[in-house]
């Protein structure tokens, strides 16, 4: 229920932020208007004693969020990639936020597995370890299959975690509506839509069957990618609360020293991470949307291994083309074209001046491109682009949230391996190839074929469709439907068109 009863949860949240000293920091970071500041202090300060104390060794913001629980930690991680909402300083602080919840007992995990898979543990696994990794939503155990001895990772949801998240997300929705009511200027950021996006993300992580399906699809779409691996999913050993996949042996991407000592080319890894993400996003329209160091490993042979498929991104073909043109426009410093793409896609209201918008984009791009090549940053560009689009009335594009934030995360991961990486130079061949295949003359022919294929399916229905349209256009002229001969004629046309297109497609 997203009603007024959530006021109590907001009071507890405000009280925790007051008690930990995080309230003023948070309000200043987001440059909150007076109405929001007054409401926040009203809901927090008088009830300060009700707030959670948290870990006093942590900075105030991290202390407050960690004390409030899993949903707040997850939301903090999301906000770490939204400098347009929380500001650069707080965004950077939240980037270090990690799940700090201890693992739950092995016995509870076993109980869940037995209940979900309807079989005794020893009939499935030869052995079953203590937790090897624990997060806010689930934890992972290492095991060996009884059937063939293969090493697998078994992911198990925390008991009652879905209920806890639902309660907190309801409070988030209520808070978002309050913010929109009290601060009209904040509506551009569409806080309710941001929470809705967060809700969708969490739902995908709370049902491991959905994550299993996501991992399986990702394994299929990337099966032919060189030097990239997705662990094989074991469907028959997965359920809503349990997910089983092959154990992925490798060095965690966050362990830079160990990677270097093992002889891996860090610069090559950094480039492959950027290009892999862009390839998946543009080529497939389906990409891993949580590519931080904890979800990436490097195999002994140098392959990148992707883990954790709870957060995946999907963008349609049209949006992919828009995104590619925007990136390529900035790479080529063609700000007029970048502006035109924004207008063509409907991102910027039609009443705005395209030339003025292009000039504003130039003011963003040129200072960044004027820096040393190693410091050219997509993340910085996106951050400043948010400020420009706000002035021109562009609303937050919720369908691009995952794409934008993942790009920021991926850049951070790449720079941790190679601080001197030139992001644009690395991205250019992937974007150029996509544009060549999907926006040029070749793409036009492909689109034409697709359109004709769709139209051909309506061949048998064309007579009835034409009858209906003609009758609507001129009732006085058309007094009766087409004759049988006319219908046969159009059926023949449709059939011939279908055959013709089939031959074309077959020959391609």
Secondary structure per residue as TSV (DSSP state, phi and psi in degrees):
chain	resnum	aa	ss	phi	psi
A	1	X	-	360.0	126.4
A	2	X	-	-103.3	43.3
A	3	X	S	-99.6	-169.0
A	4	X	G	-60.9	-19.2
A	5	X	G	-61.7	-18.1
A	6	X	G	-71.3	-8.5
A	7	X	H	-56.9	-38.9
A	8	X	H	-61.4	-41.7
A	9	X	H	-65.8	-37.2
A	10	X	H	-67.0	-36.6
A	11	X	H	-62.3	-45.2
A	12	X	H	-62.5	-39.3
A	13	X	H	-64.3	-48.9
A	14	X	H	-61.1	-40.0
A	15	X	H	-63.1	-39.6
A	16	X	H	-66.2	-42.7
A	17	X	H	-63.8	-36.3
A	18	X	H	-68.9	-45.6
A	19	X	H	-65.4	-35.0
A	20	X	T	-86.8	-5.3
A	21	X	T	79.1	17.1
A	22	X	-	-93.4	-13.9
A	23	X	H	-61.3	-55.0
A	24	X	H	-61.7	-38.0
A	25	X	H	-61.5	-45.2
A	26	X	H	-65.9	-44.4
A	27	X	H	-64.9	-38.9
A	28	X	H	-69.6	-38.4
A	29	X	H	-62.2	-39.5
A	30	X	T	-92.9	2.4
A	31	X	T	51.6	51.0
A	32	X	-	-64.0	137.8
A	33	X	-	-66.8	166.5
A	34	X	H	-57.9	-40.2
A	35	X	H	-61.6	-40.4
A	36	X	H	-69.7	-41.1
A	37	X	H	-62.0	-44.3
A	38	X	H	-63.5	-45.6
A	39	X	H	-63.1	-43.8
A	40	X	H	-62.5	-44.2
A	41	X	H	-68.5	-34.5
A	42	X	H	-64.6	-37.9
A	43	X	H	-83.0	-11.1
A	44	X	H	-112.8	-54.9
A	45	X	G	-60.0	-47.6
A	46	X	G	-63.1	-22.2
A	47	X	G	-110.9	21.4
A	48	X	G	-50.0	-38.6
A	49	X	G	-67.0	-17.7
A	50	X	G	-84.5	-11.5
A	51	X	S	-73.1	157.4
A	52	X	-	-74.7	142.3
A	53	X	-	-74.1	-42.4
A	54	X	-	74.2	-176.7
A	55	X	-	-84.5	111.0
A	56	X	T	-68.4	-11.9
A	57	X	T	-81.4	-12.5
A	58	X	S	-91.5	156.1
A	59	X	-	-60.3	153.7
A	60	X	H	-49.8	-49.7
A	61	X	H	-62.6	-48.6
A	62	X	H	-65.5	-35.5
A	63	X	H	-61.4	-46.1
A	64	X	H	-66.8	-48.2
A	65	X	H	-64.5	-44.0
A	66	X	H	-62.4	-37.6
A	67	X	H	-68.3	-30.4
A	68	X	H	-79.1	-16.4
A	69	X	-	112.7	-177.5
A	70	X	H	-55.9	-44.8
A	71	X	H	-63.1	-40.1
A	72	X	H	-68.6	-37.6
A	73	X	H	-62.7	-46.5
A	74	X	H	-61.0	-43.2
A	75	X	H	-67.1	-35.4
A	76	X	H	-62.9	-39.5
A	77	X	H	-63.7	-39.6
A	78	X	H	-63.4	-45.7
A	79	X	H	-67.4	-22.3
A	80	X	T	-63.3	-19.9
A	81	X	T	-105.3	13.1
A	82	X	-	-123.2	68.3
A	83	X	H	-61.5	-19.8
A	84	X	H	-67.6	-21.3
A	85	X	H	-99.5	-48.4
A	86	X	H	-102.8	-5.1
A	87	X	-	87.2	159.1
A	88	X	H	-67.1	-42.1
A	89	X	H	-62.5	-51.4
A	90	X	H	-67.7	-35.1
A	91	X	H	-59.2	-44.5
A	92	X	H	-65.4	-36.6
A	93	X	H	-67.9	-39.8
A	94	X	H	-71.6	-18.8
A	95	X	T	-62.7	-25.7
A	96	X	T	-87.6	-0.8
A	97	X	-	-66.2	128.1
A	98	X	-	-129.0	156.3
A	99	X	-	-64.5	125.7
A	100	X	-	-117.7	21.4
A	101	X	-	-88.0	130.0
A	102	X	-	-67.5	158.2
A	103	X	-	-68.0	152.8
A	104	X	-	-89.7	163.0
A	105	X	-	-59.3	144.5
A	106	X	H	-56.2	-35.9
A	107	X	H	-62.1	-37.7
A	108	X	H	-67.6	-37.4
A	109	X	H	-63.8	-43.2
A	110	X	H	-61.7	-42.5
A	111	X	H	-59.3	-42.1
A	112	X	H	-64.8	-43.9
A	113	X	H	-62.2	-47.6
A	114	X	H	-60.9	-41.5
A	115	X	H	-68.5	-42.1
A	116	X	H	-77.4	-41.2
A	117	X	H	-91.7	-3.3
A	118	X	T	56.3	42.3
A	119	X	S	-157.5	150.0
A	120	X	-	-62.9	148.0
A	121	X	G	-58.7	-43.1
A	122	X	G	-71.8	-9.7
A	123	X	G	-85.9	-11.2
A	124	X	T	-107.5	-45.5
A	125	X	E	-120.7	145.1
A	126	X	E	-74.2	-34.7
A	127	X	E	-150.6	162.7
A	128	X	E	-149.2	114.4
A	129	X	E	-80.4	172.0
A	130	X	E	-68.1	164.6
A	131	X	E	-56.4	132.0
A	132	X	E	-101.7	-14.4
A	133	X	E	-158.0	138.1
A	134	X	E	-132.9	136.1
A	135	X	-	-129.7	-174.3
A	136	X	S	-71.8	-25.4
A	137	X	S	-107.3	-36.3
A	138	X	E	-149.9	173.1
A	139	X	E	-138.3	163.3
A	140	X	E	-119.3	138.2
A	141	X	E	-120.5	150.8
A	142	X	E	-100.1	138.7
A	143	X	E	-149.5	169.1
A	144	X	E	-122.4	132.0
A	145	X	E	-68.3	138.2
A	146	X	T	-71.0	-29.1
A	147	X	T	-66.7	-41.1
A	148	X	T	-140.6	3.8
A	149	X	-	78.7	1.7
A	150	X	-	-64.3	142.2
A	151	X	E	-76.3	132.4
A	152	X	E	-134.3	159.5
A	153	X	E	-105.3	130.7
A	154	X	E	-114.8	114.4
A	155	X	E	-98.6	129.5
A	156	X	E	-128.3	130.6
A	157	X	E	-66.9	148.2
A	158	X	-	-66.6	141.4
A	159	X	T	-60.5	133.2
A	160	X	T	64.3	16.3
A	161	X	H	-68.3	-34.0
A	162	X	H	-62.0	-42.1
A	163	X	H	-63.6	-42.7
A	164	X	H	-63.4	-43.1
A	165	X	H	-66.0	-41.7
A	166	X	H	-59.5	-41.9
A	167	X	H	-61.1	-46.7
A	168	X	H	-71.1	-38.5
A	169	X	H	-65.5	-36.5
A	170	X	H	-57.9	-40.7
A	171	X	H	-66.8	-37.3
A	172	X	H	-61.4	-43.8
A	173	X	H	-61.2	-43.0
A	174	X	H	-62.5	-43.2
A	175	X	H	-64.3	-40.0
A	176	X	H	-61.7	-41.3
A	177	X	H	-67.4	-36.7
A	178	X	H	-63.5	-43.6
A	179	X	H	-61.6	-44.2
A	180	X	H	-63.7	-33.4
A	181	X	H	-72.5	-43.1
A	182	X	H	-82.5	-25.4
A	183	X	-	-132.7	92.2
A	184	X	G	-56.9	-31.9
A	185	X	G	-66.0	-23.9
A	186	X	G	-79.7	-11.8
A	187	X	G	-65.2	-27.4
A	188	X	G	-58.4	-34.4
A	189	X	G	-78.5	-8.0
A	190	X	-	49.7	61.9
A	191	X	H	-57.4	-35.6
A	192	X	H	-63.9	-40.5
A	193	X	H	-67.0	-36.3
A	194	X	H	-62.0	-43.5
A	195	X	H	-66.7	-38.7
A	196	X	H	-61.0	-40.5
A	197	X	H	-62.7	-44.3
A	198	X	H	-61.0	-41.1
A	199	X	H	-60.2	-44.2
A	200	X	H	-62.4	-41.3
A	201	X	H	-60.8	-46.9
A	202	X	H	-65.5	-39.8
A	203	X	H	-57.8	-37.7
A	204	X	H	-66.0	-28.2
A	205	X	H	-88.2	-22.9
A	206	X	H	-84.9	-12.4
A	207	X	-	-118.8	102.7
A	208	X	H	-69.6	-15.7
A	209	X	H	-67.5	-36.1
A	210	X	H	-67.1	-42.0
A	211	X	H	-65.5	-37.5
A	212	X	H	-60.6	-44.7
A	213	X	H	-63.9	-40.6
A	214	X	H	-63.4	-44.7
A	215	X	H	-63.5	-39.4
A	216	X	H	-64.3	-44.4
A	217	X	H	-64.1	-42.2
A	218	X	H	-63.8	-38.4
A	219	X	H	-60.8	-39.5
A	220	X	H	-69.9	-47.4
A	221	X	H	-68.9	-22.4
A	222	X	T	-108.8	10.7
A	223	X	T	-60.6	-27.0
A	224	X	T	-101.7	5.5
A	225	X	-	-75.0	129.7
A	226	X	T	-73.9	142.0
A	227	X	T	57.3	35.1
A	228	X	E	-143.2	132.4
A	229	X	E	-128.2	145.3
A	230	X	E	-126.1	121.7
A	231	X	-	-57.0	140.4
A	232	X	-	-68.0	136.0
A	233	X	B	-89.0	136.9
A	234	X	-	-102.6	94.5
A	235	X	G	-60.1	-41.6
A	236	X	G	-70.5	-10.6
A	237	X	G	-115.9	28.6
A	238	X	-	-129.4	152.0
A	239	X	-	-154.4	-167.2
A	240	X	S	-64.1	-27.8
A	241	X	S	-118.2	0.4
A	242	X	E	-136.0	136.8
A	243	X	E	-135.1	128.8
A	244	X	E	-120.4	130.1
A	245	X	E	-146.3	163.5
A	246	X	E	-58.5	142.5
A	247	X	-	-70.3	131.3
A	248	X	-	-104.3	109.5
A	249	X	-	-89.3	129.7
A	250	X	S	174.4	177.2
A	251	X	E	-93.5	129.5
A	252	X	E	-59.2	137.8
A	253	X	T	-64.9	-22.1
A	254	X	T	-74.8	-14.9
A	255	X	-	-91.8	77.9
A	256	X	H	-64.3	-41.9
A	257	X	H	-60.3	-45.5
A	258	X	H	-65.5	-37.8
A	259	X	H	-62.4	-43.4
A	260	X	H	-65.5	-43.8
A	261	X	H	-63.5	-30.5
A	262	X	T	-78.7	-4.0
A	263	X	T	89.8	12.2
A	264	X	-	-77.4	140.6
A	265	X	-	-77.5	104.9
A	266	X	H	-66.0	-38.4
A	267	X	H	-64.6	-41.6
A	268	X	H	-64.1	-41.9
A	269	X	H	-60.4	-43.8
A	270	X	H	-60.4	-44.4
A	271	X	H	-65.7	-41.3
A	272	X	H	-66.2	-33.6
A	273	X	H	-64.2	-46.6
A	274	X	H	-62.2	-50.1
A	275	X	H	-68.4	-34.6
A	276	X	H	-63.9	-46.5
A	277	X	H	-59.8	-49.6
A	278	X	H	-63.1	-38.5
A	279	X	H	-62.1	-45.9
A	280	X	I	-66.1	-41.9
A	281	X	I	-67.1	-45.5
A	282	X	I	-84.0	-46.1
A	283	X	I	-70.4	-47.8
A	284	X	I	-98.6	-25.3
A	285	X	S	69.2	17.4
A	286	X	E	-144.2	116.6
A	287	X	E	-142.5	156.0
A	288	X	E	-71.9	120.2
A	289	X	S	-103.0	14.9
A	290	X	-	-138.8	53.9
A	291	X	-	-87.4	53.2
A	292	X	S	-86.8	173.5
A	293	X	G	-58.9	-30.7
A	294	X	G	-70.2	-18.5
A	295	X	G	-105.6	11.6
A	296	X	E	-130.7	135.8
A	297	X	E	-126.8	162.9
A	298	X	E	-119.3	119.3
A	299	X	-	-70.5	167.5
A	300	X	T	-58.3	-34.3
A	301	X	T	-84.2	4.3
A	302	X	S	95.3	-4.8
A	303	X	-	-65.3	141.2
A	304	X	E	-79.0	134.6
A	305	X	E	-117.9	123.4
A	306	X	E	-96.3	135.6
A	307	X	-	-126.0	161.8
A	308	X	-	63.8	102.5
A	309	X	-	-110.9	26.8
A	310	X	S	-70.1	-27.7
A	311	X	S	-122.3	103.5
A	312	X	E	-120.1	148.5
A	313	X	E	-110.3	147.2
A	314	X	E	-139.7	127.4
A	315	X	-	-130.9	142.9
A	316	X	-	-75.0	169.0
A	317	X	H	-62.6	-40.3
A	318	X	H	-63.2	-45.1
A	319	X	H	-63.8	-36.2
A	320	X	H	-59.8	-42.8
A	321	X	H	-65.2	-41.1
A	322	X	H	-62.0	-48.2
A	323	X	H	-59.9	-44.6
A	324	X	H	-63.6	-41.8
A	325	X	H	-66.7	-37.2
A	326	X	H	-64.4	-47.6
A	327	X	H	-60.5	-47.9
A	328	X	H	-64.4	-35.8
A	329	X	H	-61.6	-42.6
A	330	X	H	-68.5	-40.2
A	331	X	H	-58.5	-42.3
A	332	X	T	-88.4	0.8
A	333	X	T	59.0	31.4
A	334	X	-	-93.9	76.4
A	335	X	H	-68.0	-30.3
A	336	X	H	-62.4	-42.8
A	337	X	H	-67.6	-39.1
A	338	X	H	-59.0	-42.7
A	339	X	H	-63.9	-44.6
A	340	X	H	-61.4	-40.4
A	341	X	H	-61.8	-42.4
A	342	X	H	-59.0	-42.0
A	343	X	H	-71.2	-43.7
A	344	X	H	-60.9	-35.5
A	345	X	T	-81.8	-6.4
A	346	X	T	78.4	15.8
A	347	X	-	-72.5	-32.1
A	348	X	S	-113.0	134.4
A	349	X	-	-54.2	142.2
A	350	X	T	-61.3	-25.4
A	351	X	T	-71.0	-11.6
A	352	X	S	-79.5	159.9
A	353	X	-	-90.7	120.6
A	354	X	H	-64.5	-36.1
A	355	X	H	-69.3	-39.8
A	356	X	H	-64.7	-38.8
A	357	X	H	-66.3	-40.8
A	358	X	H	-62.1	-39.5
A	359	X	H	-63.9	-41.1
A	360	X	H	-64.5	-37.4
A	361	X	H	-65.5	-37.1
A	362	X	H	-62.4	-39.1
A	363	X	H	-64.8	-24.9
A	364	X	H	-81.8	-47.7
A	365	X	H	-74.1	-44.2
A	366	X	H	-60.9	-45.4
A	367	X	H	-60.3	-36.1
A	368	X	H	-70.0	-45.4
A	369	X	H	-71.9	-17.1
A	370	X	T	-77.2	-12.0
A	371	X	S	-76.9	170.9
A	372	X	-	-56.5	141.6
A	373	X	G	-53.4	-34.4
A	374	X	G	-71.3	-15.3
A	375	X	G	-104.2	0.2
A	376	X	-	-68.1	120.0
A	377	X	-	-124.3	127.1
A	378	X	H	-66.5	-38.2
A	379	X	H	-60.3	-44.0
A	380	X	H	-65.3	-40.3
A	381	X	H	-61.9	-46.2
A	382	X	H	-61.2	-41.8
A	383	X	H	-60.2	-46.9
A	384	X	H	-73.6	-28.3
A	385	X	H	-63.7	-35.4
A	386	X	H	-58.6	-42.3
A	387	X	H	-63.8	-40.5
A	388	X	H	-66.9	-48.2
A	389	X	H	-63.1	-30.7
A	390	X	H	-61.8	-42.6
A	391	X	H	-65.4	-25.6
A	392	X	T	-101.3	14.6
A	393	X	T	78.2	16.1
A	394	X	-	-77.9	128.9
A	395	X	-	-82.3	157.6
A	396	X	-	-60.4	127.4
A	397	X	-	-89.8	100.3
A	398	X	G	-63.9	-27.7
A	399	X	G	-71.1	-14.0
A	400	X	G	-105.0	-0.7
A	401	X	H	-57.6	-51.8
A	402	X	H	-62.3	-41.5
A	403	X	H	-62.5	-46.6
A	404	X	H	-65.2	-48.2
A	405	X	H	-69.6	-34.0
A	406	X	H	-66.8	-37.7
A	407	X	H	-60.0	-40.7
A	408	X	H	-64.7	-44.6
A	409	X	H	-64.0	-44.9
A	410	X	H	-61.4	-41.2
A	411	X	H	-61.4	-43.4
A	412	X	H	-60.4	-41.5
A	413	X	H	-64.0	-45.1
A	414	X	H	-62.0	-42.1
A	415	X	H	-71.6	-23.7
A	416	X	H	-68.3	-25.1
A	417	X	H	-90.9	-38.3
A	418	X	-	-142.0	94.6
A	419	X	T	-61.3	-19.5
A	420	X	T	-97.0	10.2
A	421	X	-	-64.2	136.5
A	422	X	-	-95.2	102.2
A	423	X	H	-58.3	-44.6
A	424	X	H	-69.5	-38.7
A	425	X	H	-62.9	-40.6
A	426	X	H	-69.1	-39.4
A	427	X	H	-75.2	-29.0
A	428	X	H	-54.9	-49.6
A	429	X	H	-62.0	-34.7
A	430	X	H	-68.0	-45.3
A	431	X	H	-68.2	-42.0
A	432	X	H	-59.7	-44.9
A	433	X	H	-63.5	-40.1
A	434	X	H	-63.8	-45.1
A	435	X	H	-62.7	-41.3
A	436	X	H	-58.9	-40.3
A	437	X	H	-83.4	-24.0
A	438	X	H	-124.5	-7.2
A	439	X	T	-125.3	-21.2
A	440	X	S	-80.0	-165.8
A	441	X	H	-56.8	-38.8
A	442	X	H	-60.8	-41.2
A	443	X	H	-66.4	-37.1
A	444	X	H	-59.4	-42.4
A	445	X	H	-65.1	-42.1
A	446	X	H	-60.9	-44.7
A	447	X	H	-62.8	-38.6
A	448	X	H	-63.1	-44.2
A	449	X	H	-61.0	-45.4
A	450	X	H	-59.9	-42.4
A	451	X	H	-64.2	-44.5
A	452	X	H	-65.2	-37.8
A	453	X	H	-61.5	-41.2
A	454	X	H	-65.9	-44.2
A	455	X	H	-65.2	-35.2
A	456	X	H	-62.8	-29.4
A	457	X	T	-65.8	-19.6
A	458	X	T	-93.5	4.1
A	459	X	G	-49.5	-54.0
A	460	X	G	-62.2	-22.4
A	461	X	G	-95.2	-5.9
A	462	X	H	-56.8	-43.2
A	463	X	H	-56.9	-47.0
A	464	X	H	-64.9	-39.7
A	465	X	H	-63.1	-45.8
A	466	X	H	-65.2	-40.7
A	467	X	H	-55.0	-48.5
A	468	X	H	-62.9	-45.9
A	469	X	H	-64.9	-41.6
A	470	X	H	-65.2	-41.8
A	471	X	H	-61.9	-38.3
A	472	X	H	-69.8	-31.8
A	473	X	H	-74.4	-36.7
A	474	X	-	-151.4	89.1
A	475	X	T	-67.3	-29.7
A	476	X	T	-74.0	-27.1
A	477	X	T	-89.8	-44.8
A	478	X	-	-91.0	110.8
A	479	X	-	-104.5	-15.4
A	480	X	S	-151.7	159.0
A	481	X	-	-66.3	165.3
A	482	X	-	-58.0	152.7
A	483	X	-	-70.3	168.1
A	484	X	H	-61.5	-35.7
A	485	X	H	-62.0	-41.7
A	486	X	H	-65.4	-42.2
A	487	X	H	-61.9	-41.6
A	488	X	H	-63.2	-38.2
A	489	X	H	-59.2	-49.6
A	490	X	H	-68.1	-34.6
A	491	X	H	-61.8	-40.5
A	492	X	H	-64.5	-41.8
A	493	X	H	-60.2	-45.6
A	494	X	H	-62.5	-41.4
A	495	X	H	-65.7	-45.5
A	496	X	H	-61.8	-39.9
A	497	X	H	-62.2	-41.5
A	498	X	H	-61.9	-47.2
A	499	X	H	-62.3	-43.9
A	500	X	H	-59.5	-47.1
A	501	X	H	-66.3	-38.1
A	502	X	H	-59.8	-41.0
A	503	X	H	-65.2	-39.5
A	504	X	H	-63.7	-49.0
A	505	X	H	-61.2	-41.8
A	506	X	H	-63.4	-34.6
A	507	X	H	-78.6	-17.5
A	508	X	-	-74.2	360.0
